[in-house]
Amino acid sequence: MFRHSPSASNTWCGIYAVHSKRVGTRDVRSSYLVFVSCCESATAWVVLCVRAVCLRGVFAVRATSSMKRGKKAEEAAADGENETGSASAKKTKKAKEPEAPILYEDPPDKMTSKDGRNANVKITSWNVDGLRAWVKKNGLDWVREESPDVLCLQETKCAEKSLPADITSMPEYPHKYWAASDEKEGYSGVAMLCKTEPLKVTYGIGKEEHDKEGRVITAEFPNYYLVTAYVPNSGRGLVRLDYRKTWDVDFRAYLSELDMQKPLVLCGDLNVAHQEIDLKNPKGNKKNAGFTPEEREGLSQLLESGFTDSFRELYPEQANAYTFWTYMMNSRGKNVGWRLDYFLLSSSLLPGLCDSKIRNKALGSDHCPITLHIAV
């Protein structure tokens, strides 16, 4: 074996005691046996023994830590094997599938009024969002299929000199009337196409500040007036809200004056969703054009002055029935829309109301057409 001096023995004992306290006797003995066979001097043994003990201590800690991590990994793996189904189920629950849009189904047309009369007048109104583009999108094909007695168009954005020949030459409607903005090309504009010639046709409402934008055409027929209108939009940031409020007052006065002469039908884009049921997201739009308290109040006052919303008269609780959808974010496919287009009737015409339709399947614009069946 090897020989060592007393000093070396004292040194060894000190190392042994410390090592015994921190690690344990078994580790030191293992080191001793290793180094007895490898070393011939006590000094070398002591140094190497210290290194060995220190290294074993580090290795022991690392081994223990690794074993713990390994155990946790095994347990996790075991848990994963045992709970794969439940974990997948949890993920499935958390990942919500997109909700299917709630679409409005236009019911079959009613052709008889409450007082038993058959409809004898059919009127269609459509905001075409640019007449020339609408014609190119085959809008006239739908019109021929629908075949109303009178077709009213809004937001034509087209001066009379620029009208497409496809529409000016339509033999089905020999009597055509156009109004456009005097100051802005490609802005506003309305039209009325009739199978039967009206008794009289006028343009505007008798107020220069409004009439220069080409927003109203009025046709007088034997038993009623027909007014088509493209009501001013309050604009992004409500920059025209004050003007809109003035318009509402003046337009109401104009309609009330006509109504004193004979009953009327008002149709067109009124640029307001009257109640919360009339748009998809009422809470988020209370400060946006088309749903401000001022605009809604304007329509409320018009209704209170003797006119009726024909659609709500027949379908008071019908939700998800819209006539306008922005082109953005697939709003039409999701049916995130607004009901901005109306047929309003004088109270004396209500007994002859047969049906008020939303033709939401018709494409070609960001609005869809609406149709009125009435006995007059």
Secondary structure, 3 states (H helix, E strand, C coil): CCCCCHHHHHHHHHHHHHHHHHCCHHHHHHHHHHHHHHCCCHHHHHHHHHHHHHHHHHHHHHHHHHHHHHHHHHHHHHHHHHHHHHHHHHHHHHCCCCCCCCCCCCCCCCCECCCCCECCEEEEEEECCCHHHHHHCCHHHHHHHHCCCEEEEECCCCCHHHCCHHHHCCCCCCEEEEECCCCCCCCCCEEEEECCCCCEEEECCCCHHHHCCCCEEEEECCCCEEEEEECCCCCHHHCCHHHHHHHHHHHHHHHHHHHCCCCEEEEEECCCCCCHHHECCCHHHCCCCCCCHHHHHHHHHHHHCCEEEHHHHHCCCCCCCCCECCCHHHHHHHCCCECCEEEEEEHHHHHHEEEEEECCCCCCCCECCEEEEECC
